[in-house]
């Protein structure tokens, strides 16, 4: 799958401006963001890019007195392990119970759950607030013996943790063939079984499951569009965890979930990003 790599230069360049910009870009199909000294880099599937939609979103940017310029090019294939090792990817400790690191890290702290990943792309290392929010939810959940779906699995960090906590069987799905390949590698690195990985979108769920737990860390628009497909494959009393959106988006997410027969349990937030939990 081909991606475009954008560089957005923001003035003023603040954490708040860049966080809001990430949310705005997520609404028009961008999937992943990397902080830079003068803004952010962002990635979108080439076939999904619509420049008119991007310009409209930037024209309606909600923070006043903000200037945003951008340039883009085809995202080149790189050795992302080397890139992350040199620039970004440091071990992540979540809730003093889970550590995420790569094979090139040495002397990592001990934790109850130790997850090893080798990211073969620029996406899905677990640093983002939405990933840590869902990880905390999984750490607090009883997953023993429960069937689980990780929708939009990325590197399959979440499916791997769920399997370590007793969820079985687990299914991990992503639209990106790179994610599928990297997920299979990461599953092997962690010596976990009973995780099935395949390429697809919500339309591929018709013959999957049913599931006791569904997790989806994607973005607001995809969640609103695809939620009904997740819910159709959930058992009675099953739980749905969703993230990838801001606290301000919770009303729209909750309204769609309740329209499809779910009951709101709670939400948690981190730096304005949110995770919500529903029950069928």
C-alpha positions in Angstrom: 0.0 0.0 0.0 1.4 3.4 -1.1 1.5 6.3 1.3 2.1 10.1 0.9 4.4 11.8 3.4 3.3 15.3 4.4 5.3 17.9 6.4 3.1 20.5 8.1 4.8 23.6 9.4 2.8 25.4 12.1 3.0 28.9 13.5 3.0 29.1 16.4 4.4 25.6 16.8 3.0 24.4 20.1 1.9 21.0 21.5 -1.7 22.2 21.5 -1.6 23.4 17.9 0.0 20.2 16.7 -2.4 18.0 18.7 -5.4 19.8 17.2 -3.8 19.6 13.7 -3.4 15.8 14.2 -7.1 15.5 15.0 -8.1 17.7 12.1 -6.0 15.6 9.7 -7.4 12.4 11.1 -10.8 13.6 10.0 -9.7 13.7 6.4 -8.0 10.3 6.3 -4.4 10.8 7.7 -3.3 7.8 9.8 -0.1 8.6 11.6 1.8 11.6 12.9 5.4 12.3 13.9 6.4 15.4 15.9 9.0 17.7 14.3 10.7 20.8 15.4 8.5 23.1 13.3 5.3 21.1 13.1 4.4 17.5 12.3 4.9 14.9 9.6 1.8 13.0 8.6 1.0 10.0 6.5 -2.1 9.1 4.3 -2.8 6.3 1.9 -2.2 7.7 -1.6 -5.6 6.5 -2.9 -7.5 8.2 0.0 -5.9 11.7 -0.4 -8.2 14.5 -1.5 -6.4 17.9 -1.6 -9.7 19.8 -1.7 -10.8 18.1 1.5 -7.5 18.9 3.2 -7.6 22.6 2.2 -11.2 22.9 3.5 -10.2 21.3 6.8 -7.2 23.6 7.2 -9.3 26.6 6.3 -11.7 25.8 9.2 -8.9 25.2 11.7 -10.4 25.8 15.1 -7.5 27.7 16.7 -7.3 31.4 15.8 -4.1 33.1 14.6 -2.5 29.8 13.4 -0.7 29.5 10.2 -0.2 26.1 8.5 1.9 25.4 5.5 2.5 21.9 4.0 4.4 20.0 1.4 4.3 16.4 0.4 5.9 13.6 -1.5 5.6 9.8 -1.9 6.7 8.1 1.3 9.8 6.1 0.5 10.4 2.6 1.7 12.9 2.8 4.6 14.4 0.6 7.2 12.0 1.9 9.9 13.7 -0.2 12.6 16.9 1.9 12.0 14.9 5.1 11.8 13.1 4.6 15.1 16.3 3.4 16.8 18.1 6.5 15.7 15.3 9.1 16.3 12.2 8.1 18.1 11.5 4.7 19.5 12.4 4.5 23.2 11.0 1.8 25.6 7.5 2.7 26.8 6.3 1.8 30.3 2.5 1.9 30.8 0.9 1.7 34.2 4.1 0.1 35.8 2.8 -3.2 34.4 3.5 -3.2 30.7 6.7 -2.4 28.8 7.0 -2.1 25.1 10.4 -2.2 23.5 12.3 -3.5 20.5 15.0 -6.1 20.1 17.7 -3.4 19.9 16.9 -2.1 23.4 19.1 -3.3 26.2 18.7 -3.3 30.0 14.9 -2.6 29.8 13.0 -2.5 33.1 11.1 -5.6 34.3 7.4 -5.6 34.0 4.5 -8.0 34.3 3.9 -7.8 30.6 6.9 -7.5 28.3 6.1 -6.8 24.6 8.7 -6.8 21.9 8.0 -5.1 18.6 10.1 -4.4 15.5 8.2 -1.7 13.6 8.8 -2.2 9.9 7.0 1.1 9.1 6.5 4.6 10.6 3.2 3.6 12.2 2.2 1.8 15.4 5.0 1.8 18.0 2.7 2.4 20.9 3.8 5.9 21.8 0.5 7.6 21.1 -1.9 8.5 23.9 -4.7 6.4 22.3 -2.6 3.3 22.4 -1.6 3.7 26.0 -5.3 4.5 26.9 -6.4 1.2 25.5 -3.5 -0.7 27.0 -4.6 0.6 30.4 -8.1 -0.6 29.7 -6.9 -4.0 28.8 -4.7 -4.2 31.9 -7.9 -3.5 34.0 -10.1 -5.9 32.1 -10.8 -9.6 32.7 -9.9 -11.1 29.4 -9.4 -14.7 30.4 -10.9 -17.1 27.8 -12.6 -14.3 25.9 -12.6 -14.0 22.1 -11.2 -10.7 21.0 -11.0 -8.6 17.8 -8.3 -6.0 17.3 -9.6 -3.9 14.4 -7.0 -1.7 12.7 -4.3 -3.7 14.5 -1.2 -1.8 13.2 1.7 -3.7 14.8 -0.8 -5.8 16.9 0.5 -4.5 20.2 -3.0 -4.6 21.6 -3.8 -8.1 20.4 -0.5 -9.4 21.8 -1.2 -7.9 25.2 -4.7 -9.2 25.2 -3.4 -12.7 24.4 -0.9 -12.4 27.2 -3.7 -11.6 29.5 -5.7 -14.8 28.5 -7.9 -13.6 25.7 -8.4 -16.5 23.2 -8.9 -16.7 20.3 -7.7 -13.3 19.0 -8.2 -11.9 15.6 -6.2 -8.9 14.3 -7.3 -7.1 11.1 -5.8 -4.2 9.2 -6.3 -2.8 5.7 -2.5 -2.3 5.2 -0.5 -5.3 4.0 2.6 -3.9 5.8 0.7 -4.0 9.1 -0.3 -7.6 8.5 3.3 -8.6 7.8 4.7 -6.7 10.8 2.0 -8.1 13.0 3.0 -11.7 12.1 6.6 -10.9 12.9 5.7 -9.3 16.3 3.5 -12.2 17.3 6.4 -14.5 16.6 8.8 -12.3 18.6 6.5 -12.6 21.6 5.9 -16.3 21.4 2.1 -16.0 21.6 -0.4 -18.2 19.8 -4.1 -18.1 18.9 -3.8 -14.8 17.1 -5.1 -14.8 13.5 -4.0 -11.9 11.3 -5.4 -10.9 8.0 -5.8 -8.0 5.7 -9.3 -6.4 5.3 -11.7 -3.7 6.5 -15.0 -3.8 8.3 -16.7 -5.5 5.4 -14.6 -8.6 6.0 -16.1 -9.2 9.4 -19.2 -11.0 8.2 -17.8 -14.5 8.8 -15.7 -13.6 11.8 -16.4 -14.1 15.5 -18.6 -13.6 17.3 -16.4 -11.7 19.8 -16.6 -11.0 23.6 -14.3 -8.0 23.3 -13.7 -5.7 20.3 -11.0 -3.0 20.3 -10.7 -0.4 17.6 -8.0 2.4 17.7 -8.6 4.1 14.4 -10.2 7.6 13.8 -13.5 9.2 14.4 -14.9 9.0 10.9 -14.0 5.4 10.3 -15.4 4.4 13.7 -18.7 6.2 13.0 -18.9 4.5 9.7 -17.9 1.0 10.7 -19.1 0.6 14.3 -22.3 -1.1 13.2 -20.2 -3.9 11.6 -18.2 -4.4 14.8 -21.4 -4.5 16.9 -23.0 -7.1 14.5 -20.2 -9.5 15.4 -20.4 -9.0 19.2 -21.8 -11.5 21.6 -24.5 -10.4 24.1 -22.7 -8.7 27.1 -19.6 -8.1 24.9 -17.5 -5.0 25.4 -16.3 -2.5 22.8 -13.3 -0.3 23.4 -12.7 2.6 21.0 -10.0 5.3 20.7 -8.4 7.4 18.1 -10.4 10.6 18.7 -10.6 13.6 21.0 -12.8 14.1 24.1 -14.9 16.6 22.0 -15.8 13.7 19.7 -17.3 11.5 22.5 -20.9 12.7 22.0 -21.0 11.7 18.3 -19.3 8.3 19.1 -21.7 7.7 22.0 -24.8 8.6 20.0 -23.8 6.1 17.2 -23.0 3.4 19.7 -26.3 3.8 21.5 -28.2 3.9 18.2 -26.8 0.4 17.6 -27.8 -1.0 21.0 -24.8 -0.4 23.1 -24.7 1.0 26.7 -22.0 3.6 27.6 -19.8 2.4 30.5 -17.1 5.1 30.9 -14.5 7.2 29.1 -10.9 8.1 30.1 -8.7 10.7 28.6 -5.1 11.7 28.2 -3.9 15.0 26.7 -7.4 15.5 25.3 -7.4 12.1 23.5 -10.1 9.7 24.7 -11.0 6.1 25.0 -14.6 5.0 25.5 -16.0 1.7 26.7 -19.4 0.3 25.8 -21.3 -2.9 26.5 -23.8 -4.7 24.4 
